[in-house]
Amino acid sequence: MIEARNVVKAFDGFRALDGLTMTVPKGSVYGLVGPNGAGKSTLLRHITGIYRQDSGEVLLEGEPIYENPAAKARVASIPDELYYFLSASTRDMAKFLKGFYPRFDQNRYRTLRDLFSQVDEKRPMRRLSKGMQKQAAFWLSLCCRPEVLVLDEPVDGLDPVMRRQVWSLIMADVAQEGTTVLVSSHNLRELEDVCDRVGILSHGKVLIERSLTDLQENLVKMQVVFQERELPRLPDDLEVLHVSQVGRIHTLIVRGNATDVTNRLAVYAPILLEALPLTLEEIFIYELGGEDYAVRDIIL
C-alpha cells in the first residue's frame, strides 16, 4: 500500500503539493487525474523517491520511500520523459537495472523480446523513435518485476495495437502477481477501462478519492422531456450541476443516486425520463466545475 499523508512540497514559494493525502491500496490500479499544474508529476516523483517532501510522509507498506534503497527496489517507473544513458542500448539498460532490482527477470526479458520485436535491443536508445523508446521502457520495467509500477502518461507514442498489448501485460501482472499500478494520464477514456480507483487532484490536493463505481454512482446524467418546453422549477435541494437543452430534450447533470434522482423527477410526469452513466471524463469535468476550473459551460 502507498500512502501520502499531508504532503507539502514548494518550489520558490509555490506549493506544488499543499497538504496532499491519498492512499493507493495494494494490488489496485489507481488513476491519477487532474488539470495541468495540479501536482500529478510532482506527486509521482515523491512516490518514486526522487523528491523529498518539505513536510508530511510518503510511505510504501509503512516505510518511508525517500533515501530507502529497499523500498525503491520495489518500485519501477516510466516517467513522461524517459531516462537512459546517451550511448546505452536496451540491452545495456537491462544490465544496469539488474543491479538495482533483485527480482529482475532475465527469462522474461528474453520472452518479451518477441512482443517488442520492433525494438533493436543493440541500438542506442537515443537513436530510437519516441514510440520505440516507450516500448523499450515498458520492456525493461516489466522485467524488473516491481511490486509497484508508476506510470506518467504511459502510452503516449504507442500505436493502438501496442497500447492494447502493453495494458494486457500490465493487467496480467496485477491479476497474477498483485502488482500495484499508479497511473497518471490525460487519456481519461483509457483510464476508465483499466482503473478500479481514481484520485482527482487540483491545486496540489486530492479533491476526491473513490472507486470508479462509487464515482459513477454519485453523479448521474438525466435526459428529460417535460410536458412543457421550458424546464420547470426544480426542488432547491436537488443538486443540479449543469443543464443543457437540445430541442425539447433537457440534459441534467445531477449529484446523487440514479434511482433517487429518477424518482424525484418522475413527479413532473415527463414524456421521457432516462438516466445515463457518466464517463470518467464527464465526472472529471463536472467535479472540477466548482474548483475555479473553466468548464461550467461545456456541453457534452
N, C-alpha and C positions, 0 to 999 in steps of 0.2 A: 504493500500500500504506500502511496505517495501522499504526503501531507505538506501543505504550506500553511503556516499559522502567522497571521498578522505581519506579513512580509512587507517591508518598506525598502525601496531602492530609489535613490535620487541621483540624477546626473546634472551637475551645475545648477542645483536648486530646483530642478524639475523632477517631480515624483513620478517615475515610470510605473512603479508599484506603490500603492498607497494603502497599506494595511490589508493586503490581499490574503484571503483564506480560502482554501479549497482542499478537497480530498478526492484522490483517484483510487477507487477500490482495486484490489489485486485481481488480475485476470479480466479486467474490463477494457473496453475500447472507448476512450474518453475523448470527445471532440471539444476543442477549444476554439470558440468563435468570438469575434468582436471587430469593431471598425479599426482602420489603420490608426496606430498610435495608442491602442488600448492597453498595450503591455504584454502581448502574447509572446513575442520573441524574447523579451526580457525575462519573462517567467520561465520559458524553456531553458534559457541559459543558466538559470539558478538550479533547475532540476537536473541538468547535466553537470553541475559543479563548476561551471565556467565563471559565473559571477558569485560574489559573496554579498549577501543581503546586508543592508545597513542595520536592520533590526528584524526580529521575528525568527522563525525557524523554517527550514526546508528539510524534510525527513524522508528517508526510504526505510520502511519497516522499523521506524522509530529511531534510526541512526542518522545523524547529520550527513549531508552529501558532500558539502564543500570540504576540500582537503582530506577526503576519506577514500583512499585508493580502493579499498574493498567494496565500498558502495558504488563507486564509479565503474568498477569492473562488471557490475550487474546491469549497467545502463548503456545502451547503444543509441546513437543519434544520427539522423540525417537532417542537417540544417538546410535552410533555404539556399545559403551559399556554401557549397561543398568545400571541404578541406582535403588537400592532398599535397604531397611534396611535388615540386615542379617537374622533376625528372622521373617521378615514380610511375610505374605501371600498376595495373590492378593486381598483378601477382606480387609486386613489391609491397603494396599496401597491405595485402593479406599477410605477408611475413611480419610486417610492422605491427599490425593489430594482434597477431597471435601472441606477441609479447605482453600485451595488456589484458587480454581476455583469456582466462584459463579454460573457458569452455569452447574456445574457437574450434570449429568442426571442419577439419581438413577434408573429410569424406564428403561433407555437404558442399564444400567448395567445388569439388570435382563434379558432384551430381548437378549442381546448379549451372555449371559451365554450359550444359546443353540448352537450358532455358534462356540464358543470356548469351547465346551463341553469336549475336551481332557484335559483342564487345570483344575486341582483340586484347586479351589479357597481358600481352607483351608490349603493347603500345603505350607510350606515356599518356597518362590521363589528360594532361593539358591539351593533347592533340585530338582528343575525342570530342564529338559534338556534345551539346548540353544534354540531350536525351541519352546518349551513351554513357556520359558521366553519371547521370542519375541511375541508370541501370547498374553500373558498377557499384555505386553506393549501396543500393539495395542488396546486391550480391554479397558484398562484404559484411554488411550489417547483419544480415540473416545468418551468416556463418558464425558470427560471434555468439550465437545462441543466448541473447540477452534475456534477462527477466523483465526488463522494461525497455520498450522501444519508443523513442521520442522522435516525432516527425514534424517538420515545419514545411508547409506547402510541399508535401512529399512527391506528388505525381506530376508536377509541372514539367513539361518537356517530354512526357511519355505519350506514345500513341495509345488509342483506346484498347487495343488488344493487350499490350504490355501492362497497362493500368490494371486490367482485369486479372492478369496472371500474377502481378505483384500482390494485389489485395488478396487473392486466393491463398498465396503463400503465407501472408501475414495472419489471415483468419485461421488457417490451419494450425499455426503456432499458438494462437490464442486458445483454440479448442483442445489441442493435444498437449501443449506444454504449460498452459496457464499464463502465457505472456501477457503483460500489461502494456497496452498501447495508448500513448498520449499523442494526439494528432491535432495540429493547428492548420486550418485551411480556409480559404475564401470560397472554395467549391462546396457550398452547403448541400447541394444535391448529392454529392458523393458521400459526404459525412453521414447523411441521412440513411444511406444504405448499409453503413458499417458500424456506426456508433450505437452503444446502448446507454450512454450517459453524456450529457452536454453541459459545459460551463460557458456562460455568456459574460464576456469581460467588457468593461467600459471605464475609462479614466483610472486604470490601474487597480480596479476592484472586480471581484466576481459578483455580478448582479444576481444571477440565477444559476443554480447548480442542481440539476434534476435528471432523472432518466428521461429518455426521449418520449417514452409512453406518457409519463406524467406531464411533460410539457404540452403534448398534443391534447391531453385531456383537460388542460386548464384554459385553453383557448379554442374557440370554435368559429368557423365561418358559416354564417346563415344566409341562404338565398331565399328571399321572401317576396311574394306578390300580394299586396293587400287589396282590399275591396276598392279603396280609393287610390288614385295615382300617387298622392303625396304620402310621405312617411308619417304615420300617426305619432302622437306624443307617447314616448315610451316611459316606463317607470324610472324614476330618478336613481333607484338603487341597481338598475341593470347597467353594468359597466360596459358601455359600447365604446370600443377603441377607434373604430373607423367606420364610416358609412360611404358607400358609393351607389350610383344608380345608372343603369343602362336600360332605356325604355321604361318598362314598369317593374323591372326586377331590381330590388334593393339588395345589396350585399352588405351584411353587417359582420364586423369582427367583434366578438363579444368574449369577455373573460368569464369563464365558468364551464360547467359540465354540459355536454351537448344535450343530454336528456332534459336537464333542468331548464336550459335556455329555450329549448323547443316547446316545452310545456308552458312557459311564460308567454311566448309569442303566439301560441295557439289560441289564447283567449281573444285575439283580434280577428279570429275566423278568416285567416288568409286564404287566398286561392291556391297559393303554392307556398310550401314551407319545407326546406331541405337543409339538413346540417351536413357540412363537408369538413373533413380533416384538413388542418393546415400543414403545409410543408415546413421543414426546418427554416428555410429562407424566409417564409412569411412570419414565423414565430420570431425570428431574429429581428426583422424589421419592426414589428409591432411592439415587441418587448422593449426595444430601444427607442421607441417613439416618444417616450416620456423622459428620455435622458439627453435632452438637447440635441437629438440626432434628427437631421432634416429629412424625415421620412413620413411625416404625418399625412401628407397629401398624395402619397404614392398609391396608385390604384393597381392592384394585382389581378 
